[in-house]
Amino acid sequence: MIDPVSRYYVLHEQAHPGYGAPSLDSAVLRQLAAEIRREENEACAKVCDDEALEAWKAYKIGHGPGRADPRTEGMSDGAEILAEKIRARMEKP
């Protein structure tokens, strides 16, 4: 992953080819912030996906108190819903 400062330089060069050292360009900063937000949202959604999968495995094939427990199934369902809601946030400006 490219660091935010380097990414800013790349985005600035794309928006203003040949201008050299970038000034603080609000449009480029907004684009950079949006990219970082999308990446963070996806990282959070992946955590929820992983938790949903682990709870589902415990519910279906686990041993012990989580096996066939409605609470464990609910944890899996809840984590899936959270992942969907986090990804839906990415669609909003």
N, CA, C and O atoms as a GROMACS GRO file, in nm:
protein
  372
    1MET      N    1   0.084  -0.118   0.000
    1MET     CA    2   0.000   0.000   0.000
    1MET      C    3   0.088   0.124   0.000
    1MET      O    4   0.186   0.132   0.075
    2ILE      N    5   0.055   0.218  -0.083
    2ILE     CA    6   0.131   0.342  -0.094
    2ILE      C    7   0.089   0.436   0.020
    2ILE      O    8  -0.029   0.443   0.055
    3ASP      N    9   0.184   0.507   0.075
    3ASP     CA   10   0.151   0.596   0.187
    3ASP      C   11   0.071   0.716   0.136
    3ASP      O   12   0.080   0.750   0.018
    4PRO      N   13  -0.008   0.780   0.224
    4PRO     CA   14  -0.096   0.890   0.181
    4PRO      C   15  -0.022   1.007   0.116
    4PRO      O   16  -0.075   1.068   0.023
    5VAL      N   17   0.097   1.041   0.164
    5VAL     CA   18   0.169   1.154   0.106
    5VAL      C   19   0.211   1.122  -0.037
    5VAL      O   20   0.193   1.204  -0.127
    6SER      N   21   0.267   1.003  -0.058
    6SER     CA   22   0.306   0.964  -0.195
    6SER      C   23   0.184   0.955  -0.285
    6SER      O   24   0.189   0.995  -0.401
    7ARG      N   25   0.075   0.904  -0.230
    7ARG     CA   26  -0.049   0.895  -0.309
    7ARG      C   27  -0.096   1.034  -0.349
    7ARG      O   28  -0.145   1.054  -0.460
    8TYR      N   29  -0.082   1.131  -0.258
    8TYR     CA   30  -0.122   1.268  -0.288
    8TYR      C   31  -0.041   1.321  -0.407
    8TYR      O   32  -0.097   1.382  -0.498
    9TYR      N   33   0.090   1.297  -0.407
    9TYR     CA   34   0.174   1.342  -0.518
    9TYR      C   35   0.130   1.278  -0.649
    9TYR      O   36   0.124   1.346  -0.752
   10VAL      N   37   0.098   1.149  -0.646
   10VAL     CA   38   0.053   1.080  -0.768
   10VAL      C   39  -0.078   1.139  -0.817
   10VAL      O   40  -0.092   1.168  -0.935
   11LEU      N   41  -0.174   1.157  -0.726
   11LEU     CA   42  -0.303   1.213  -0.766
   11LEU      C   43  -0.288   1.356  -0.818
   11LEU      O   44  -0.354   1.394  -0.915
   12HIS      N   45  -0.202   1.434  -0.754
   12HIS     CA   46  -0.181   1.572  -0.799
   12HIS      C   47  -0.122   1.574  -0.938
   12HIS      O   48  -0.162   1.654  -1.023
   13GLU      N   49  -0.025   1.486  -0.963
   13GLU     CA   50   0.037   1.480  -1.096
   13GLU      C   51  -0.065   1.439  -1.202
   13GLU      O   52  -0.061   1.488  -1.314
   14GLN      N   53  -0.156   1.348  -1.166
   14GLN     CA   54  -0.260   1.307  -1.261
   14GLN      C   55  -0.356   1.423  -1.290
   14GLN      O   56  -0.400   1.441  -1.404
   15ALA      N   57  -0.389   1.499  -1.188
   15ALA     CA   58  -0.483   1.610  -1.204
   15ALA      C   59  -0.418   1.731  -1.272
   15ALA      O   60  -0.484   1.804  -1.346
   16HIS      N   61  -0.289   1.751  -1.247
   16HIS     CA   62  -0.218   1.868  -1.300
   16HIS      C   63  -0.083   1.824  -1.358
   16HIS      O   64   0.020   1.850  -1.297
   17PRO      N   65  -0.082   1.758  -1.472
   17PRO     CA   66   0.044   1.707  -1.529
   17PRO      C   67   0.146   1.818  -1.552
   17PRO      O   68   0.114   1.925  -1.604
   18GLY      N   69   0.269   1.789  -1.514
   18GLY     CA   70   0.378   1.880  -1.541
   18GLY      C   71   0.390   2.000  -1.449
   18GLY      O   72   0.471   2.089  -1.476
   19TYR      N   73   0.313   2.006  -1.341
   19TYR     CA   74   0.317   2.121  -1.252
   19TYR      C   75   0.424   2.112  -1.144
   19TYR      O   76   0.443   2.207  -1.068
   20GLY      N   77   0.494   2.001  -1.136
   20GLY     CA   78   0.600   1.989  -1.036
   20GLY      C   79   0.545   1.967  -0.897
   20GLY      O   80   0.447   1.894  -0.878
   21ALA      N   81   0.608   2.030  -0.798
   21ALA     CA   82   0.569   2.012  -0.658
   21ALA      C   83   0.426   2.058  -0.636
   21ALA      O   84   0.389   2.170  -0.675
   22PRO      N   85   0.345   1.975  -0.575
   22PRO     CA   86   0.203   2.010  -0.558
   22PRO      C   87   0.180   2.111  -0.446
   22PRO      O   88   0.250   2.112  -0.344
   23SER      N   89   0.081   2.193  -0.467
   23SER     CA   90   0.030   2.277  -0.361
   23SER      C   91  -0.086   2.200  -0.298
   23SER      O   92  -0.120   2.091  -0.345
   24LEU      N   93  -0.144   2.253  -0.196
   24LEU     CA   94  -0.259   2.186  -0.135
   24LEU      C   95  -0.380   2.209  -0.224
   24LEU      O   96  -0.440   2.317  -0.223
   25ASP      N   97  -0.415   2.109  -0.298
   25ASP     CA   98  -0.526   2.114  -0.392
   25ASP      C   99  -0.645   2.045  -0.325
   25ASP      O  100  -0.639   1.926  -0.297
   26SER      N  101  -0.750   2.119  -0.301
   26SER     CA  102  -0.863   2.063  -0.226
   26SER      C  103  -0.930   1.947  -0.300
   26SER      O  104  -0.977   1.853  -0.236
   27ALA      N  105  -0.937   1.952  -0.432
   27ALA     CA  106  -1.000   1.843  -0.507
   27ALA      C  107  -0.918   1.715  -0.493
   27ALA      O  108  -0.973   1.607  -0.477
   28VAL      N  109  -0.786   1.729  -0.501
   28VAL     CA  110  -0.700   1.612  -0.487
   28VAL      C  111  -0.707   1.558  -0.344
   28VAL      O  112  -0.710   1.437  -0.324
   29LEU      N  113  -0.710   1.648  -0.246
   29LEU     CA  114  -0.722   1.604  -0.107
   29LEU      C  115  -0.854   1.530  -0.083
   29LEU      O  116  -0.856   1.430  -0.011
   30ARG      N  117  -0.963   1.578  -0.142
   30ARG     CA  118  -1.092   1.510  -0.128
   30ARG      C  119  -1.086   1.372  -0.190
   30ARG      O  120  -1.139   1.276  -0.134
   31GLN      N  121  -1.023   1.360  -0.306
   31GLN     CA  122  -1.010   1.230  -0.373
   31GLN      C  123  -0.927   1.136  -0.287
   31GLN      O  124  -0.961   1.019  -0.272
   32LEU      N  125  -0.818   1.186  -0.232
   32LEU     CA  126  -0.732   1.106  -0.146
   32LEU      C  127  -0.809   1.059  -0.022
   32LEU      O  128  -0.801   0.942   0.015
   33ALA      N  129  -0.882   1.149   0.040
   33ALA     CA  130  -0.961   1.112   0.158
   33ALA      C  131  -1.066   1.006   0.124
   33ALA      O  132  -1.089   0.915   0.203
   34ALA      N  133  -1.127   1.018   0.008
   34ALA     CA  134  -1.228   0.920  -0.034
   34ALA      C  135  -1.165   0.783  -0.055
   34ALA      O  136  -1.222   0.681  -0.017
   35GLU      N  137  -1.047   0.780  -0.116
   35GLU     CA  138  -0.978   0.652  -0.138
   35GLU      C  139  -0.942   0.587  -0.005
   35GLU      O  140  -0.961   0.466   0.013
   36ILE      N  141  -0.890   0.665   0.086
   36ILE     CA  142  -0.852   0.612   0.217
   36ILE      C  143  -0.976   0.561   0.291
   36ILE      O  144  -0.972   0.456   0.354
   37ARG      N  145  -1.084   0.635   0.282
   37ARG     CA  146  -1.209   0.592   0.347
   37ARG      C  147  -1.259   0.460   0.290
   37ARG      O  148  -1.301   0.372   0.364
   38ARG      N  149  -1.254   0.446   0.156
   38ARG     CA  150  -1.297   0.321   0.094
   38ARG      C  151  -1.211   0.204   0.141
   38ARG      O  152  -1.263   0.096   0.171
   39GLU      N  153  -1.081   0.225   0.147
   39GLU     CA  154  -0.991   0.119   0.192
   39GLU      C  155  -1.019   0.080   0.337
   39GLU      O  156  -1.021  -0.038   0.370
   40GLU      N  157  -1.039   0.179   0.423
   40GLU     CA  158  -1.067   0.151   0.564
   40GLU      C  159  -1.202   0.081   0.580
   40GLU      O  160  -1.214  -0.012   0.660
   41ASN      N  161  -1.302   0.126   0.506
   41ASN     CA  162  -1.433   0.060   0.514
   41ASN      C  163  -1.424  -0.085   0.470
   41ASN      O  164  -1.483  -0.173   0.534
   42GLU      N  165  -1.350  -0.112   0.362
   42GLU     CA  166  -1.336  -0.249   0.316
   42GLU      C  167  -1.260  -0.333   0.417
   42GLU      O  168  -1.294  -0.450   0.438
   43ALA      N  169  -1.158  -0.276   0.479
   43ALA     CA  170  -1.084  -0.349   0.582
   43ALA      C  171  -1.176  -0.385   0.700
   43ALA      O  172  -1.168  -0.496   0.753
   44CYS      N  173  -1.261  -0.292   0.739
   44CYS     CA  174  -1.356  -0.320   0.848
   44CYS      C  175  -1.457  -0.426   0.807
   44CYS      O  176  -1.491  -0.514   0.887
   45ALA      N  177  -1.506  -0.418   0.685
   45ALA     CA  178  -1.602  -0.517   0.636
   45ALA      C  179  -1.539  -0.656   0.632
   45ALA      O  180  -1.606  -0.755   0.661
   46LYS      N  181  -1.411  -0.663   0.596
   46LYS     CA  182  -1.343  -0.793   0.592
   46LYS      C  183  -1.330  -0.853   0.732
   46LYS      O  184  -1.340  -0.974   0.748
   47VAL      N  185  -1.310  -0.770   0.833
   47VAL     CA  186  -1.306  -0.818   0.971
   47VAL      C  187  -1.441  -0.881   1.005
   47VAL      O  188  -1.447  -0.988   1.066
   48CYS      N  189  -1.550  -0.815   0.966
   48CYS     CA  190  -1.684  -0.869   0.991
   48CYS      C  191  -1.705  -0.999   0.915
   48CYS      O  192  -1.763  -1.093   0.969
   49ASP      N  193  -1.658  -1.004   0.790
   49ASP     CA  194  -1.669  -1.128   0.712
   49ASP      C  195  -1.599  -1.243   0.782
   49ASP      O  196  -1.652  -1.354   0.791
   50ASP      N  197  -1.478  -1.216   0.832
   50ASP     CA  198  -1.402  -1.320   0.903
   50ASP      C  199  -1.473  -1.367   1.028
   50ASP      O  200  -1.479  -1.487   1.056
   51GLU      N  201  -1.529  -1.273   1.104
   51GLU     CA  202  -1.602  -1.309   1.225
   51GLU      C  203  -1.727  -1.390   1.192
   51GLU      O  204  -1.760  -1.486   1.262
   52ALA      N  205  -1.797  -1.352   1.085
   52ALA     CA  206  -1.916  -1.424   1.043
   52ALA      C  207  -1.881  -1.568   1.007
   52ALA      O  208  -1.951  -1.662   1.044
   53LEU      N  209  -1.770  -1.585   0.934
   53LEU     CA  210  -1.728  -1.719   0.893
   53LEU      C  211  -1.690  -1.804   1.014
   53LEU      O  212  -1.727  -1.920   1.022
   54GLU      N  213  -1.616  -1.746   1.107
   54GLU     CA  214  -1.576  -1.821   1.226
   54GLU      C  215  -1.697  -1.862   1.309
   54GLU      O  216  -1.702  -1.975   1.358
   55ALA      N  217  -1.793  -1.773   1.326
   55ALA     CA  218  -1.914  -1.807   1.402
   55ALA      C  219  -1.995  -1.913   1.329
   55ALA      O  220  -2.050  -2.004   1.391
   56TRP      N  221  -2.004  -1.901   1.196
   56TRP     CA  222  -2.078  -2.001   1.119
   56TRP      C  223  -2.013  -2.138   1.134
   56TRP      O  224  -2.082  -2.238   1.154
   57LYS      N  225  -1.879  -2.143   1.125
   57LYS     CA  226  -1.809  -2.271   1.142
   57LYS      C  227  -1.834  -2.329   1.280
   57LYS      O  228  -1.856  -2.449   1.294
   58ALA      N  229  -1.831  -2.245   1.382
   58ALA     CA  230  -1.856  -2.293   1.519
   58ALA      C  231  -1.998  -2.347   1.530
   58ALA      O  232  -2.022  -2.447   1.598
   59TYR      N  233  -2.092  -2.280   1.464
   59TYR     CA  234  -2.232  -2.322   1.469
   59TYR      C  235  -2.252  -2.455   1.396
   59TYR      O  236  -2.320  -2.545   1.447
   60LYS      N  237  -2.194  -2.468   1.276
   60LYS     CA  238  -2.218  -2.585   1.192
   60LYS      C  239  -2.129  -2.704   1.226
   60LYS      O  240  -2.178  -2.817   1.233
   61ILE      N  241  -2.001  -2.681   1.246
   61ILE     CA  242  -1.910  -2.795   1.259
   61ILE      C  243  -1.827  -2.790   1.387
   61ILE      O  244  -1.739  -2.875   1.407
   62GLY      N  245  -1.853  -2.694   1.472
   62GLY     CA  246  -1.773  -2.680   1.594
   62GLY      C  247  -1.806  -2.785   1.697
   62GLY      O  248  -1.902  -2.861   1.685
   63HIS      N  249  -1.724  -2.789   1.798
   63HIS     CA  250  -1.745  -2.879   1.911
   63HIS      C  251  -1.764  -2.793   2.035
   63HIS      O  252  -1.704  -2.687   2.048
   64GLY      N  253  -1.846  -2.837   2.123
   64GLY     CA  254  -1.865  -2.763   2.247
   64GLY      C  255  -1.992  -2.680   2.245
   64GLY      O  256  -2.085  -2.708   2.168
   65PRO      N  257  -1.995  -2.577   2.329
   65PRO     CA  258  -2.120  -2.503   2.350
   65PRO      C  259  -2.168  -2.421   2.230
   65PRO      O  260  -2.286  -2.388   2.224
   66GLY      N  261  -2.082  -2.388   2.134
   66GLY     CA  262  -2.126  -2.308   2.019
   66GLY      C  263  -2.196  -2.388   1.912
   66GLY      O  264  -2.264  -2.331   1.827
   67ARG      N  265  -2.180  -2.519   1.913
   67ARG     CA  266  -2.238  -2.604   1.809
   67ARG      C  267  -2.390  -2.602   1.816
   67ARG      O  268  -2.448  -2.630   1.921
   68ALA      N  269  -2.453  -2.568   1.706
   68ALA     CA  270  -2.599  -2.564   1.692
   68ALA      C  271  -2.665  -2.472   1.794
   68ALA      O  272  -2.780  -2.492   1.831
   69ASP      N  273  -2.592  -2.371   1.839
   69ASP     CA  274  -2.644  -2.274   1.936
   69ASP      C  275  -2.702  -2.154   1.859
   69ASP      O  276  -2.631  -2.094   1.778
   70PRO      N  277  -2.829  -2.120   1.883
   70PRO     CA  278  -2.888  -2.006   1.812
   70PRO      C  279  -2.810  -1.875   1.833
   70PRO      O  280  -2.808  -1.790   1.744
   71ARG      N  281  -2.748  -1.860   1.948
   71ARG     CA  282  -2.669  -1.739   1.974
   71ARG      C  283  -2.549  -1.733   1.878
   71ARG      O  284  -2.519  -1.626   1.825
   72THR      N  285  -2.483  -1.844   1.856
   72THR     CA  286  -2.369  -1.849   1.765
   72THR      C  287  -2.415  -1.820   1.623
   72THR      O  288  -2.348  -1.748   1.549
   73GLU      N  289  -2.528  -1.877   1.584
   73GLU     CA  290  -2.583  -1.849   1.451
   73GLU      C  291  -2.616  -1.700   1.437
   73GLU      O  292  -2.590  -1.640   1.333
   74GLY      N  293  -2.672  -1.642   1.542
   74GLY     CA  294  -2.704  -1.500   1.541
   74GLY      C  295  -2.580  -1.412   1.530
   74GLY      O  296  -2.582  -1.308   1.464
   75MET      N  297  -2.471  -1.456   1.594
   75MET     CA  298  -2.346  -1.381   1.582
   75MET      C  299  -2.298  -1.381   1.438
   75MET      O  300  -2.250  -1.279   1.388
   76SER      N  301  -2.310  -1.494   1.371
   76SER     CA  302  -2.270  -1.505   1.230
   76SER      C  303  -2.357  -1.414   1.144
   76SER      O  304  -2.306  -1.338   1.061
   77ASP      N  305  -2.488  -1.422   1.164
   77ASP     CA  306  -2.581  -1.338   1.086
   77ASP      C  307  -2.556  -1.190   1.111
   77ASP      O  308  -2.556  -1.110   1.018
   78GLY      N  309  -2.534  -1.154   1.237
   78GLY     CA  310  -2.510  -1.013   1.271
   78GLY      C  311  -2.383  -0.960   1.208
   78GLY      O  312  -2.381  -0.847   1.159
   79ALA      N  313  -2.278  -1.039   1.208
   79ALA     CA  314  -2.152  -0.996   1.146
   79ALA      C  315  -2.169  -0.979   0.995
   79ALA      O  316  -2.112  -0.887   0.937
   80GLU      N  317  -2.247  -1.066   0.932
   80GLU     CA  318  -2.273  -1.052   0.788
   80GLU      C  319  -2.348  -0.922   0.760
   80GLU      O  320  -2.318  -0.852   0.663
   81ILE      N  321  -2.447  -0.892   0.843
   81ILE     CA  322  -2.524  -0.769   0.825
   81ILE      C  323  -2.435  -0.646   0.840
   81ILE      O  324  -2.445  -0.551   0.763
   82LEU      N  325  -2.347  -0.649   0.941
   82LEU     CA  326  -2.256  -0.536   0.960
   82LEU      C  327  -2.164  -0.518   0.840
   82LEU      O  328  -2.139  -0.405   0.797
   83ALA      N  329  -2.113  -0.627   0.784
   83ALA     CA  330  -2.026  -0.617   0.666
   83ALA      C  331  -2.102  -0.553   0.550
   83ALA      O  332  -2.048  -0.468   0.480
   84GLU      N  333  -2.227  -0.593   0.530
   84GLU     CA  334  -2.308  -0.535   0.423
   84GLU      C  335  -2.330  -0.386   0.446
   84GLU      O  336  -2.322  -0.306   0.353
   85LYS      N  337  -2.359  -0.348   0.571
   85LYS     CA  338  -2.384  -0.206   0.602
   85LYS      C  339  -2.258  -0.122   0.585
   85LYS      O  340  -2.264  -0.008   0.538
   86ILE      N  341  -2.144  -0.176   0.622
   86ILE     CA  342  -2.018  -0.104   0.603
   86ILE      C  343  -1.992  -0.083   0.455
   86ILE      O  344  -1.952   0.025   0.413
   87ARG      N  345  -2.013  -0.187   0.376
   87ARG     CA  346  -1.991  -0.173   0.231
   87ARG      C  347  -2.092  -0.076   0.169
   87ARG      O  348  -2.059  -0.005   0.074
   88ALA      N  349  -2.213  -0.073   0.221
   88ALA     CA  350  -2.314   0.021   0.170
   88ALA      C  351  -2.271   0.165   0.196
   88ALA      O  352  -2.304   0.254   0.117
   89ARG      N  353  -2.199   0.189   0.304
   89ARG     CA  354  -2.149   0.324   0.333
   89ARG      C  355  -2.054   0.370   0.225
   89ARG      O  356  -2.044   0.490   0.198
   90MET      N  357  -1.983   0.276   0.163
   90MET     CA  358  -1.886   0.313   0.059
   90MET      C  359  -1.956   0.371  -0.063
   90MET      O  360  -1.895   0.445  -0.140
   91GLU      N  361  -2.083   0.337  -0.081
   91GLU     CA  362  -2.157   0.387  -0.197
   91GLU      C  363  -2.200   0.533  -0.177
   91GLU      O  364  -2.230   0.603  -0.273
   92LYS      N  365  -2.202   0.577  -0.051
   92LYS     CA  366  -2.244   0.716  -0.023
   92LYS      C  367  -2.126   0.811  -0.041
   92LYS      O  368  -2.011   0.774  -0.014
   93PRO      N  369  -2.153   0.933  -0.087
   93PRO     CA  370  -2.043   1.031  -0.107
   93PRO      C  371  -1.985   1.077   0.025
   93PRO      O  372  -1.893   1.159   0.027
   0.00000   0.00000   0.00000
